[in-house]
Amino acid sequence: MQVKKVNSTNMRATYCCIPAQSPYAEGLPESKEWFEANMNEHVEGYHLLDGEKVVGHIYFAMSGKALLPYDIELGVACIYCTYLLQDYLHKGFGRMMFDYIKEDLKNQAVKGIMVPATEFKEWMHYELFTKQGFRIIKEHSPYKVMYFPLTQVEINVKVLGLNYEPSKDKVEVTLFKNFFCPVSPFMYNRIKKVAKSFGDKVNIVEIEGTLENMRKYGTLEPLINGKIKLYGPASEEDIVKSIEEEIVVINKKH
């Protein structure tokens, strides 16, 4: 078992978290393309390998370049996601991967590692990071911002406020083209399909998922009438419900 930095020779092995039979696998080509286009700018990473097989990963970006809804002082590594294949859980390999990365980043004089952990058991749950020595430094549900110091004990982190004004005459579904995670293009297409089914009751707006737009709007999450109502892999039923709720709100105003 060994840990290696993701580079131009091994980047096509990214996203071991998405098996070929997963419905989210349809988003893999777009996410791999995104990773390649943004590597060493908006994304970096490490792979845990068993021989030649990638069995775990940690993907991140440095503060100032990370596509996360925070204002973070420079010099901090900001984790997007981490994953370990089922067969390798509870065997010390996750700690091995984190220990390697902590040491490597410390040698690069990185101040520390930050992660927006969640309250969802299935997705970046905060308890996983507590086990690796991270502590909570800020909370905004459903997220718990956590930090592990390397060369600096404390850092300044500010949550960006949501700053998007939707159209007033009908419900607006706003989709940001940020395809780092393979779930994102899948959900982008699913939400767009559901929104179209409402016909002229819904206005669909598509925006590039750039760092500039992240800072401008305070998010790259899909918005329903300017609100974050969907997290992660939402079902079609959840999307329909979210849109219908906002249609009721619009109708009451009129």
Rosetta blueprint (number, residue, H / E / L):
1 M L
2 Q E
3 V E
4 K E
5 K E
6 V L
7 N L
8 S L
9 T L
10 N L
11 M H
12 R H
13 A H
14 T L
15 Y L
16 C L
17 C L
18 I L
19 P L
20 A L
21 Q L
22 S L
23 P H
24 Y H
25 A H
26 E H
27 G H
28 L H
29 P H
30 E H
31 S H
32 K H
33 E H
34 W H
35 F H
36 E H
37 A H
38 N H
39 M E
40 N L
41 E L
42 H L
43 V E
44 E E
45 G E
46 Y E
47 H E
48 L E
49 L E
50 D E
51 G L
52 E L
53 K E
54 V E
55 V E
56 G E
57 H E
58 I E
59 Y E
60 F E
61 A E
62 M E
63 S L
64 G L
65 K L
66 A L
67 L L
68 L L
69 P L
70 Y E
71 D E
72 I E
73 E L
74 L L
75 G L
76 V E
77 A E
78 C E
79 I E
80 Y E
81 C E
82 T E
83 Y E
84 L E
85 L L
86 Q H
87 D H
88 Y H
89 L L
90 H L
91 K L
92 G L
93 F H
94 G H
95 R H
96 M H
97 M H
98 F H
99 D H
100 Y H
101 I H
102 K H
103 E H
104 D H
105 L H
106 K H
107 N H
108 Q L
109 A L
110 V L
111 K L
112 G E
113 I E
114 M E
115 V E
116 P E
117 A E
118 T E
119 E L
120 F L
121 K L
122 E L
123 W L
124 M L
125 H E
126 Y H
127 E H
128 L H
129 F H
130 T H
131 K L
132 Q L
133 G L
134 F L
135 R E
136 I E
137 I E
138 K E
139 E E
140 H E
141 S L
142 P L
143 Y E
144 K E
145 V E
146 M E
147 Y E
148 F E
149 P E
150 L L
151 T L
152 Q L
153 V L
154 E L
155 I L
156 N L
157 V E
158 K E
159 V E
160 L L
161 G L
162 L L
163 N L
164 Y L
165 E L
166 P L
167 S L
168 K L
169 D L
170 K L
171 V E
172 E E
173 V E
174 T E
175 L E
176 F E
177 K E
178 N L
179 F L
180 F L
181 C L
182 P L
183 V H
184 S H
185 P H
186 F H
187 M H
188 Y H
189 N H
190 R H
191 I H
192 K H
193 K H
194 V H
195 A H
196 K H
197 S L
198 F L
199 G H
200 D H
201 K H
202 V E
203 N E
204 I E
205 V E
206 E E
207 I E
208 E E
209 G L
210 T L
211 L H
212 E H
213 N H
214 M H
215 R H
216 K H
217 Y H
218 G L
219 T L
220 L L
221 E L
222 P L
223 L E
224 I E
225 N L
226 G L
227 K E
228 I L
229 K L
230 L L
231 Y L
232 G L
233 P L
234 A L
235 S L
236 E H
237 E H
238 D H
239 I H
240 V H
241 K H
242 S H
243 I H
244 E H
245 E H
246 E H
247 I H
248 V H
249 V H
250 I H
251 N H
252 K H
253 K H
254 H L
